[in-house]
Amino acid sequence: MRGKPAYLGVDVGSVSTNLVLLDEDEKVLEALYLKTGGQPVKAVQEGLARLSEEAAGEVRVVGVGATGSGRQLTGVVVGADIVKNEITAHAVAALQRFPGVRTILEIGGQDSKIIIIRQGVVVDFAMNTVCAAGTGSFLDRQAARLGVAIEDFGALALQSEHPVRIAGRCAVFAESDMVHKQQMGHTTEDITRGLCQALVRNFLNNVAKGKEIQPPVAFQGGVAANVGMRQAFEEALAMEVNVPTYFGVMGAIGAALLAKEEMARRPRQTCFRGFEMSRTDFRTTSFECDGCPNHCEVIEIYLNAILAARWGGRCDRWDQLERSHLVAGGKQLLTSL
């Protein structure tokens, strides 16, 4: 068969969709960071199309992993060999880049998390649940209010000589306090640094509350691009904070590593549908189950008008599909989730 073996990792979140190709030596061959834009299937298909242009003739995908909040849907679209949660994927990726890492700080577009690792094993974690002030979307919104490109936000914060203190306990207070500081005449540099410090305080007081943060610390997720945030974490924690080279796609890297591990543990042909799936018609629908008082929302995905997968119920009533649904034209449509 043509092309060198490669492992595909796909991480679909509410804000970004990331795809990574790793070679047998676990080196990154291709990495894509795309906007989900509320259309996860379209984003994954766009990613597959771009990977096809860049590497389809040079690599042979031998394993696929999916993660992120849209991992089940992604698993069906790409034909994943393994589907894992974001905590596991981020931890696996961080351990590969920093083998001794003990604490992972991860901030994405609309969620943030802390993962505690001891002796190479995840022993605790937490995610934001009630507040958006500790996420990348919050910084994006404030940057827009200030008229600052988000790409310049961190560098601008580093120019501050007298950062202002901004209330960061929730997004509403932070926004109103920032406007107040603007009206008082504080410089944009001092406000941006103050916002970085406020976001870090929010993260440590809410997401990381009660967690023992020990070095080495890895900082990943899209917000890790912000050098002002990295500095604010280092000041607050009084320890070095490491940002991996591929900080924005660590979930996808972890998914690819998990796929490699899965295929080594249970050797078989990959379920990958191929890069041509970027041109396949997928349709998602849902219905409310009336089988019990839970009234679960059951999600269905159709591939070329054929029911390919179903999930969302708390019991297994809808988990099994008719075999005729799974096979069309001799090709298996549903992969393991």
Disulfide bonds with the S-S distance in Angstrom:
none
